[in-house]
Amino acid sequence: MHRLIDKVAIVTGSSSGIGKAIALRFGAEGAKVVVTARRMALCEQTVAQITKSGGEAWAIQTDVADERAVERLIDETVKRYGRLDILVNNAGVIAGGRLAETTTKTFDEVMNVNLRGTFFCCRAGFTQMKKQGGGTIINMSSVAGVQAWAGTGTYSASKHGIMALTKSLADEGRPHHIKVSAICPGGVVDELVDASLEEILRSEKIDPFDVAETALYLATLGKYSVVHQIVIDRLGAEW
């Protein structure tokens, strides 16, 4: 059963890792998937995998830290497909370390991609969904968005910010039938998205396709149901 048949979905950061797993899963469920990231060659590889399996996908290069590039992403998607049903804001970077040793340049880079990028995408996607009468926005946060540990200050700050954006936008979206949720994964073996199940199991980390299944669950909830956040932690992880 194709649960996303004829739905139009943008997945940022879908050239690799969690984003790619989500794009592949959405494509298998019948969605028209817009694959977008900074690395266009890898985006095209994701598109090829989706289309080879009988799905429909299209690649467009986007740096989510670039406000105009994000607006172009939404505009071109609507121009091509007529609407936007699902927006997964997955693009992000991990950097930082202990705060006293973190440079301003590194701090700004993390905030520009993770927080500002999510803000730009949320704003543009929400505007389109409001026009068309509804939609679903899924923001990729982290367990570091609900907790924080030594050495995670910059990354955690960006992910906590995403949680605040998510909660505020969910409240603003209710009158317009726009659902907004956050997924908060722990350690994901995202570099092995094209690996065998055995390789993923040996990593003892979270399977990226478990995160993809979570995104699919949020994207297919009934009309009057919404889940605000889901935490997916690694078995045995200490909080």
C-alpha positions as a printed Julia matrix, in Angstrom:
239×3 Matrix{Float64}:
  0.0    0.0     0.0
  1.42   3.39   -1.05
  0.58   5.67    1.86
  1.99   8.86    0.29
  0.59   8.46   -3.21
  0.52  11.81   -5.04
  1.94  13.67   -2.03
  4.73  16.15   -2.73
  7.59  16.0    -0.23
 10.79  18.01    0.14
 13.57  16.4     2.18
 16.53  18.67    2.86
 19.95  17.13    3.34
 18.79  14.07    1.42
 22.03  13.45   -0.45
 23.16  11.1     2.32
 22.45   9.85    5.81
 19.09  10.2     7.54
 17.76  12.51    4.82
 18.54  10.0     2.11
 16.86   7.21    4.08
 13.74   9.36    4.44
 13.74  10.27    0.74
 14.04   6.61   -0.25
 11.26   5.6     2.14
  8.93   8.35    1.0
  9.61   7.47   -2.63
  8.75   3.83   -1.96
  5.43   5.0    -0.5
  4.46   6.88   -3.65
  5.47  10.45   -2.82
  6.91  12.81   -5.4
 10.2   13.47   -3.62
 12.26  16.62   -4.01
 15.82  15.65   -3.09
 17.91  18.63   -2.04
 21.31  19.31   -0.49
 24.51  21.16   -1.3
 26.12  18.18   -3.06
 24.18  17.9    -6.32
 25.95  14.77   -7.57
 24.89  12.87   -4.46
 21.35  14.24   -4.76
 21.17  12.8    -8.25
 22.3    9.43   -6.9
 19.4    9.47   -4.43
 17.01  10.37   -7.25
 18.36   7.5    -9.35
 17.75   5.02   -6.53
 14.17   6.22   -6.09
 13.33   6.15   -9.78
 15.0    2.75  -10.26
 12.52   1.36   -7.73
  9.6    2.88   -9.62
  9.24   6.1    -7.64
  9.3    9.73   -8.75
 11.96  12.17   -7.61
 13.68  15.35   -8.66
 16.94  16.93   -7.46
 17.63  20.59   -6.81
 20.77  21.97   -5.21
 20.14  24.04   -2.08
 22.19  25.48    0.74
 19.61  25.94    3.5
 21.77  28.66    5.08
 21.04  30.78    1.99
 17.67  32.5     2.41
 17.16  33.08   -1.32
 18.12  29.5    -2.19
 15.46  28.19    0.21
 12.8   30.45   -1.3
 13.82  29.2    -4.74
 13.51  25.6    -3.53
  9.9   26.11   -2.45
  9.01  28.16   -5.54
 10.5   25.63   -7.97
  8.82  22.72   -6.19
  5.41  24.37   -6.43
  6.06  25.37  -10.03
  6.86  21.75  -10.89
  4.29  19.88   -8.79
  1.65  22.46   -7.91
  1.85  22.13   -4.12
  3.91  21.08   -1.1
  2.41  18.5     1.27
  5.39  17.44    3.39
  8.56  19.31    4.33
 11.31  17.46    6.2
 13.95  19.85    7.51
 16.84  17.45    7.96
 19.9   19.35    6.7
 22.39  19.95    9.46
 26.0   19.86   10.6
 27.71  18.59   13.74
 30.55  20.69   15.11
 31.63  22.5    18.21
 33.25  20.79   21.17
 33.76  22.39   24.54
 32.42  25.93   24.6
 35.6   27.59   25.83
 37.42  26.08   22.84
 34.75  26.79   20.21
 35.54  29.59   17.76
 32.98  32.17   16.77
 33.35  30.99   13.18
 32.39  27.42   14.13
 29.49  28.62   16.29
 28.16  30.74   13.43
 28.49  27.91   10.9
 26.46  25.53   13.07
 23.78  28.12   13.78
 23.58  29.2    10.14
 22.88  25.69    8.87
 21.03  24.06   11.75
 18.94  26.88   13.19
 18.76  29.63   10.56
 18.43  27.01    7.82
 15.53  25.34    9.6
 13.96  28.76   10.17
 14.25  29.71    6.49
 12.72  26.39    5.4
  9.94  26.53    7.99
  9.01  30.07    7.02
  8.91  29.4     3.28
  7.22  26.01    3.62
  4.64  27.28    6.11
  3.75  30.19    3.82
  3.04  27.8     0.93
  1.09  25.36    3.11
 -1.03  28.18    4.5
 -1.96  29.2     0.94
 -3.01  25.69   -0.01
 -4.86  24.88    3.22
 -2.57  22.51    5.1
  0.52  20.33    5.21
  3.07  18.62    7.44
  6.44  19.96    8.59
  8.92  17.6    10.27
 12.02  19.13   11.85
 15.04  16.97   12.6
 16.27  17.85   16.06
 18.29  15.49   18.28
 18.46  14.04   21.77
 20.84  16.99   22.14
 17.8   19.19   21.52
 16.15  17.98   24.72
 19.32  17.37   26.75
 22.88  18.73   26.72
 26.25  17.36   27.76
 29.81  18.62   27.99
 31.2   19.09   24.5
 27.79  19.54   22.85
 27.03  23.16   23.74
 26.99  24.69   20.25
 25.23  21.76   18.58
 22.77  21.44   21.48
 22.0   25.15   21.36
 21.11  24.88   17.67
 18.93  21.82   18.26
 17.19  23.34   21.29
 16.43  26.29   19.04
 14.83  23.92   16.52
 12.59  22.56   19.29
 11.43  26.11   20.09
 10.73  26.81   16.42
  8.81  23.54   16.16
  6.61  24.2    19.19
  5.86  27.79   18.18
  5.08  26.89   14.58
  2.87  23.98   15.65
  0.77  26.45   17.64
  0.64  28.9    14.75
 -0.2   26.14   12.27
 -3.27  24.72   13.99
 -5.8   27.15   12.47
 -4.38  26.41    9.0
 -4.32  22.58    9.27
 -0.52  22.57    9.29
  1.07  19.95   11.55
  4.58  20.56   12.86
  6.61  17.88   14.66
 10.19  17.18   15.7
 12.19  13.96   15.63
 15.02  13.73   18.16
 17.4   10.86   17.31
 20.43   9.75   19.28
 23.52   8.32   17.6
 22.54   7.27   14.07
 24.81   5.25   11.82
 23.85   7.56    8.97
 27.04   7.08    6.95
 25.93   3.46    6.36
 22.58   4.27    4.76
 23.47   2.11    1.73
 25.1   -0.63    3.82
 23.78  -4.08    4.56
 21.63  -4.68    7.62
 24.47  -6.73    9.11
 26.87  -3.78    8.86
 24.33  -1.47   10.48
 23.7   -3.94   13.3
 27.43  -4.27   13.96
 27.63  -0.51   14.48
 25.33  -0.77   17.52
 23.85   2.58   16.52
 20.39   3.62   15.37
 19.42   2.41   11.9
 18.72   5.48    9.68
 15.7    3.66    8.29
 14.2    3.57   11.8
 14.3    7.37   11.7
 12.8    7.24    8.19
  9.95   5.05    9.46
  9.33   7.62   12.18
  9.12  10.4     9.6
  6.71   8.26    7.56
  4.55   7.72   10.66
  4.34  11.48   11.25
  3.58  12.13    7.59
  0.7    9.62    7.53
 -1.1   10.44   10.77
 -4.86  10.97   10.52
 -6.31  14.41    9.87
 -7.0   15.16   13.53
 -3.89  13.58   15.07
 -0.54  15.2    15.75
  2.6   14.11   17.61
  4.71  17.03   18.76
  8.04  15.26   19.28
  9.53  11.77   19.17
 12.81  10.85   20.86
 14.65   7.86   19.35
 17.57   6.9    21.55
 20.19   4.2    21.15
 19.52   1.1    23.22
 21.64   1.29   26.36
 22.37   5.0    26.08
 22.67   6.86   29.39
 20.74  10.05   29.99
